Amino acid sequence: MYRRAFLGVAALFPLAGCLSYFEGDGEEITEPGDVEIVYDDLVRENPGTEDERVYVWGVVRNVGERSLSYIEIRATFFDAEGEELESVIENVEEDVSSGEEWPFDVEFPHFGERAARVAGYELEPATGV
């Protein structure tokens, strides 16, 4: 009667040990709160042309207690009506001590007319190691 439930649990049991393998790589993922965005700006290059390019340039600060060697920043780009156009994750791979700052940029992945539609953005730190 409970055979299927038992088989389902029994099938998952060997996987429990595998999860510790993936988590035990020696690097701890930090909370996004360990990184603070201290400056950001939307930059346009070659506006009104087929080569128009849009990206967000900014500076983040390590506000945590330990050095970070990797951080992900997510930028979500919006049009004038507030509709989401694209969400892009960019990473920064630099060793940054507590209290230090470093620059980043996240580029909108399209050029020309599609880039011209970008009217705003939101930024958020995603993860850090």
N, C-alpha and C positions, 0 to 999 in steps of 0.2 A: 504494500500500500504506500509506503514512504520510500520505495525503491528509487524513484526518479529524483526526489529531493536529496537522498543520500548520494546518488551518483553525481548530481550536480555539485554538491559540496566536496565530494571526494575528488572530482576533476579539478577544482580550484585550489585544493590544498597544496599540491606541489608548486603552484605558482607563487605562493606566499614567500618562499625563500628567494625567488627570482627578484622580487621587488627590492629587497635589501641590497642586491647586487647593483641595481640601477641607482639607488640612493646613496650607496657607499663609495662614491668616487672621490671623496676627500674634499669636495667643494660644496659649500653651503649656499643655497639660494637665499638671498636676503629679501626683506620686504621692500616694496617700491618706496616706502617712506624713508629709506636710507639715502635716497637721492632727491634733491630739490632742484627744480628748474629755476634759475635765477635771472635768466634773460632769454627772450626769444623774439623773433621777427620774421615776417613773411617777406621773401626776397623774390623779385621778378627780374629775369634777364631777357633781353630782346623782346619786350612787350609788343604785341600787335603783329608779330611775324610768325611764320611757320616754325621757327626755332624758339618760340617763347618757352621759357623754362621757369618753374616755380619750385621753391624749396623753403623750408623753415631752417633758419640758422639760430642756434642758441648755445647757452652755457648751463651746465649742470654742476651741482656741488655735492660732494659726498658728505652727508650730515650724520652718517653712522659712526660707529666706534672702531671699525676695522677698514683696512684697505680693500678696494674693489678692483677686480681685474677685468670685469665684463659687465656691461649694463645695456639693457634694451630700452629704447624710447619709441613709443607709438605716437604717430601723427595721424589724425583723421582730418581729411580735407573736405570742405563744404562749399557749395555754390551760394549765390546771393540769396536764395530762398531757404537756405539752411538744410538742403538735402545733402546727404553724404555722397561724396564722389569716390573716395578711395581711402583706405586705411593702410598705412605703411609702417613696418617696424624696422628700425635701424639700430645697429649695435655699435657700441664703443668698446674697443678692446685695448684699454690702457690701464696700468696700475695706478690707482689714485688713492692717496692716503686720506685719512679722515680730515675733513675741513678743506681739502683742495678742490679746485674747479677745473673743468675741461670743456672744450667746445664740441659741438656736434652739428650735423645737418641731416635733414630728412627730405629727400627729393620726391616731389609728385611724379609718378611714373609715366606721365604722358606729356607731350609737347604740343605747341601750336594752339589751336582753338580749344582743345580740351584743357590745357593748362590755363588759358585765359578765363575759363569758367570758375577757377578757384577764387573764392571771395573771403574765406576764413579757414581756421583750423583750430584743433584742440590738441594738446600734448599731454602725455602721461608716461611716467616711468613704468615699464612693464616688469622687469626682473633685474636682479643684480647678483653677481657671484664674486 
